[in-house]
């Protein structure tokens, strides 16, 4: 459902970076990559999230599904919220990394972010 997207995205980006460095399985990481990994871990060490058990009452009217998509050269994002009378609840979130072996423009990545759930 994407509740852990803020955590998993950092991991995906780090592993994608390692892949571009063409490490062999038994090669030790460079000092720079070890420091990057430690920094990422320290940033997410105290991560916590409250996950609501219910997003809305069944018989309530006036719900709106709001979907946002955005992208940068490092990641594409999509998030869906259910809103009701000024209150909003996260339904799902999705992130995806652009392919490493291709040239991308931000507008193209933004369109990919819109369609990544399709």
Secondary structure as GFF3:
##gff-version 3
##sequence-region A 1 118
A	DSSP	alpha_helix	5	20	.	.	.	ID=ss1
A	DSSP	alpha_helix	31	44	.	.	.	ID=ss2
A	DSSP	beta_strand	64	71	.	.	.	ID=ss3
A	DSSP	beta_strand	76	84	.	.	.	ID=ss4
A	DSSP	beta_strand	87	96	.	.	.	ID=ss5
A	DSSP	alpha_helix	106	115	.	.	.	ID=ss6
###
